[in-house]
């Protein structure tokens, strides 16, 4: 299982992640599209890059990403990325239009299936994805208003329906309880940079990531710069994913990068 370190798309963040040995990085097209050569340079630091459209964040800022612009960017930079996700919407028809448009240009975007689509019983859409694509992204989980009461049955249905033949990426899914239960191919998280954003230091024990106890949290916030706090958090996530992968290896699941 890969964990793509997402967010904080700056050179300083790249250097911090590279120094800790991170191999897998997620970037948002919306965040880097105006920085020429970004992916070419980043690929020298991170051999496995997943590109997301950033459409959701763009829309929260009142910006609409044009599918033609996204397609142009992918065509120019596809040699630097491991995979790239479709520009998806809550509107299934718009999502499918974008998937078909990118494919008409000879591109191979990873389709995104959403929690809301499953709740709306769009099972045929899921089955069409599972039949056609070896790698499918699951979206909407990070913003799931139903919480665990929705996410658990959603993920159970996804993995049961795929019968182990499809590799899933979980957007924003890094709760260890899900990673232990469901054999994702990959997930992503921005929580590693809580040290820089909020001064928060994490710790990991017995398959559980949590904030350090109040006294230690205050100590690290007072005595450690944001880079050191981010270092600690990166180490926590790397340790977690290594232990999760060991667990799945014992269970006989050991994904490779060959599709």
C-alpha positions as CSV (number, residue, x, y, z in Angstrom):
1,X,0.0,0.0,0.0
2,X,1.3,3.4,-1.0
3,X,0.7,6.6,1.0
4,X,0.9,9.6,-1.2
5,X,1.9,12.7,0.8
6,X,-0.4,15.5,-0.4
7,X,-0.7,19.2,0.3
8,X,1.8,21.9,1.1
9,X,3.0,22.2,-2.5
10,X,6.1,24.2,-1.9
11,X,9.8,23.7,-2.5
12,X,10.5,23.7,1.2
13,X,7.9,21.0,1.8
14,X,9.4,18.9,-1.0
15,X,12.8,19.1,0.6
16,X,11.5,18.1,4.0
17,X,9.7,15.1,2.5
18,X,12.7,14.1,0.4
19,X,15.0,14.2,3.4
20,X,12.8,11.7,5.2
21,X,12.9,9.3,2.3
22,X,9.4,9.8,1.0
23,X,8.9,8.2,-2.5
24,X,5.2,8.9,-3.2
25,X,3.8,12.4,-3.6
26,X,0.4,13.8,-4.7
27,X,0.1,17.2,-6.4
28,X,-3.0,19.2,-7.4
29,X,-3.1,20.5,-10.9
30,X,-4.9,23.6,-9.6
31,X,-2.0,24.4,-7.2
32,X,0.9,23.8,-9.6
33,X,-0.5,24.6,-13.1
34,X,1.1,28.1,-13.2
35,X,4.6,26.9,-12.1
36,X,6.4,25.8,-15.3
37,X,8.5,22.6,-14.9
38,X,7.1,21.8,-11.5
39,X,6.4,18.1,-12.2
40,X,9.7,17.6,-14.1
41,X,11.6,18.9,-11.1
42,X,9.5,17.1,-8.6
43,X,10.0,13.8,-10.4
44,X,13.7,14.0,-9.6
45,X,12.8,14.0,-6.0
46,X,9.8,11.6,-5.9
47,X,9.8,8.7,-8.3
48,X,6.0,8.1,-7.9
49,X,3.7,11.0,-8.4
50,X,-0.1,11.0,-8.4
51,X,-1.7,14.0,-10.1
52,X,-5.1,15.2,-8.9
53,X,-7.2,17.8,-10.7
54,X,-7.8,19.9,-7.5
55,X,-11.2,20.6,-8.9
56,X,-12.9,20.5,-5.5
57,X,-10.6,23.1,-4.0
58,X,-10.8,25.2,-7.1
59,X,-14.6,25.3,-6.9
60,X,-14.6,26.3,-3.3
61,X,-12.6,29.4,-4.4
62,X,-15.0,30.2,-7.2
63,X,-12.7,28.9,-10.0
64,X,-13.8,26.4,-12.6
65,X,-11.1,24.2,-14.1
66,X,-11.5,23.7,-17.9
67,X,-11.1,20.1,-18.9
68,X,-9.2,21.2,-22.0
69,X,-6.6,22.9,-19.9
70,X,-6.3,19.9,-17.6
71,X,-5.9,17.6,-20.6
72,X,-3.2,19.9,-22.1
73,X,-1.3,19.8,-18.8
74,X,-1.5,16.0,-18.6
75,X,-0.4,15.5,-22.2
76,X,2.7,17.7,-21.5
77,X,3.6,16.1,-18.2
78,X,2.4,12.5,-18.3
79,X,6.0,11.2,-18.4
80,X,6.5,12.5,-14.9
81,X,3.5,11.0,-13.2
82,X,2.6,7.5,-12.1
83,X,-1.1,8.2,-12.6
84,X,-3.5,11.1,-13.0
85,X,-7.1,11.3,-11.8
86,X,-10.1,12.4,-13.8
87,X,-11.5,15.9,-13.2
88,X,-14.6,14.8,-11.3
89,X,-17.8,16.5,-10.1
90,X,-20.8,15.6,-7.9
91,X,-22.6,15.5,-11.3
92,X,-22.0,12.1,-12.7
93,X,-22.7,13.2,-16.2
94,X,-20.0,15.9,-16.1
95,X,-17.6,13.4,-14.6
96,X,-18.2,10.9,-17.4
97,X,-17.9,13.7,-20.0
98,X,-14.5,14.6,-18.7
99,X,-13.4,10.9,-18.5
100,X,-14.4,10.4,-22.1
101,X,-12.9,13.7,-23.2
102,X,-9.5,12.8,-21.8
103,X,-9.6,9.3,-23.2
104,X,-10.5,10.7,-26.6
105,X,-7.1,12.4,-26.5
106,X,-5.3,9.1,-25.9
107,X,-5.0,9.7,-22.2
108,X,-5.7,7.2,-19.4
109,X,-7.2,9.0,-16.4
110,X,-8.1,7.1,-13.2
111,X,-11.9,7.2,-12.8
112,X,-13.3,8.5,-9.5
113,X,-16.3,6.9,-7.9
114,X,-18.0,8.8,-5.1
115,X,-19.7,7.9,-1.9
116,X,-22.7,9.9,-3.0
117,X,-23.0,7.8,-6.2
118,X,-23.1,4.7,-4.1
119,X,-25.7,6.2,-1.8
120,X,-27.7,7.0,-5.0
121,X,-27.4,3.4,-6.0
122,X,-25.4,4.0,-9.2
123,X,-24.1,0.5,-9.0
124,X,-24.0,0.1,-12.8
125,X,-21.5,3.0,-12.9
126,X,-19.3,1.3,-10.4
127,X,-19.5,-2.0,-12.3
128,X,-18.5,-0.3,-15.6
129,X,-15.4,1.2,-13.9
130,X,-14.5,-2.2,-12.4
131,X,-14.8,-3.9,-15.7
132,X,-12.8,-1.4,-17.7
133,X,-10.1,0.0,-15.3
134,X,-7.5,-1.7,-13.2
135,X,-7.1,1.4,-10.9
136,X,-10.1,3.3,-9.5
137,X,-10.2,6.2,-7.1
138,X,-12.8,6.5,-4.3
139,X,-13.8,10.1,-3.6
140,X,-16.0,11.9,-1.2
141,X,-14.9,9.9,1.8
142,X,-12.9,12.6,3.5
143,X,-16.0,14.9,3.5
144,X,-18.4,12.1,4.4
145,X,-21.1,13.7,6.6
146,X,-22.4,10.3,7.6
147,X,-19.1,9.4,9.2
148,X,-18.2,5.8,9.9
149,X,-21.8,4.7,9.6
150,X,-21.5,5.4,5.9
151,X,-17.8,4.9,5.1
152,X,-17.6,1.3,6.5
153,X,-20.4,-0.1,4.4
154,X,-19.3,1.9,1.3
155,X,-15.8,0.5,1.5
156,X,-17.1,-3.0,2.2
157,X,-19.3,-2.8,-0.9
158,X,-16.4,-1.5,-3.1
159,X,-14.0,-4.3,-2.2
160,X,-16.6,-7.0,-2.2
161,X,-17.8,-5.9,-5.7
162,X,-14.3,-5.7,-7.1
163,X,-13.5,-9.3,-5.9
164,X,-9.8,-8.4,-5.5
165,X,-9.4,-7.6,-9.2
166,X,-9.3,-3.8,-9.0
167,X,-6.8,-1.6,-7.2
168,X,-8.4,1.2,-5.2
169,X,-7.0,4.6,-4.3
170,X,-8.7,6.2,-1.3
171,X,-8.7,10.0,-1.5
172,X,-8.2,11.3,2.0
173,X,-8.5,7.9,3.7
174,X,-5.7,7.3,6.2
175,X,-7.6,6.2,9.3
176,X,-5.7,3.1,10.3
177,X,-8.9,1.2,11.0
178,X,-9.7,1.3,7.3
179,X,-6.2,0.5,6.1
180,X,-6.1,-2.6,8.3
181,X,-9.5,-3.8,7.1
182,X,-9.4,-2.9,3.4
183,X,-6.4,-3.7,1.0
184,X,-6.1,-0.4,-0.7
185,X,-3.5,-0.1,-3.4
186,X,-2.9,3.5,-2.3
187,X,-4.2,6.4,-0.2
188,X,-3.2,10.0,0.4
189,X,-3.0,12.4,3.3
190,X,-2.3,16.0,4.1
191,X,-2.1,15.4,7.9
192,X,1.6,15.0,7.9
193,X,2.1,18.8,7.7
194,X,0.0,19.7,10.7
195,X,3.2,20.6,12.3
196,X,3.7,23.5,9.9
197,X,0.1,24.5,9.7
198,X,-1.1,24.1,13.3
199,X,1.9,23.3,15.4
200,X,0.5,19.8,16.0
201,X,2.9,16.8,16.6
202,X,1.6,13.3,16.1
203,X,2.6,9.9,17.6
204,X,1.9,6.4,16.6
205,X,1.4,3.3,18.7
206,X,-0.4,0.0,18.2
207,X,-1.9,1.0,14.8
208,X,-3.2,4.3,16.2
209,X,-2.2,7.8,15.1
210,X,-3.0,10.6,17.5
211,X,-1.8,14.0,18.7
212,X,0.9,13.9,21.4
213,X,-0.3,14.3,24.9
214,X,-0.9,17.9,26.0
215,X,2.4,18.4,27.8
216,X,4.5,16.9,25.0
217,X,2.5,18.7,22.4
218,X,3.2,22.0,24.2
219,X,6.9,21.1,24.5
220,X,7.3,20.4,20.8
221,X,5.3,23.5,19.8
222,X,7.5,25.7,22.0
223,X,10.9,24.1,21.4
224,X,10.8,22.7,17.9
225,X,10.4,24.6,14.6
226,X,7.7,23.6,12.1
227,X,10.2,21.6,10.0
228,X,11.1,19.4,13.0
229,X,7.4,18.9,13.8
230,X,6.7,17.9,10.2
231,X,9.7,15.5,10.4
232,X,8.1,13.8,13.4
233,X,4.7,13.6,11.6
234,X,6.2,12.2,8.4
235,X,8.0,9.5,10.4
236,X,4.7,8.6,12.1
237,X,3.0,8.1,8.7
238,X,5.9,6.1,7.3
239,X,6.0,3.8,10.3
240,X,2.3,3.4,10.1
241,X,2.2,2.4,6.4
242,X,5.2,0.1,6.8
243,X,3.3,-1.8,9.6
244,X,0.1,-1.9,7.6
245,X,2.0,-3.3,4.6
246,X,3.6,-5.9,6.8
247,X,0.2,-6.9,8.1
248,X,-1.2,-7.3,4.5
249,X,1.9,-9.2,3.4
250,X,1.2,-11.7,6.2
251,X,-2.4,-12.0,4.8
252,X,-1.0,-12.6,1.3
253,X,-1.5,-9.2,-0.2
254,X,1.6,-7.5,-1.6
255,X,0.7,-5.1,-4.4
256,X,3.3,-4.3,-7.1
257,X,3.3,-1.4,-9.5
258,X,2.6,-3.6,-12.5
259,X,-1.0,-3.3,-13.8
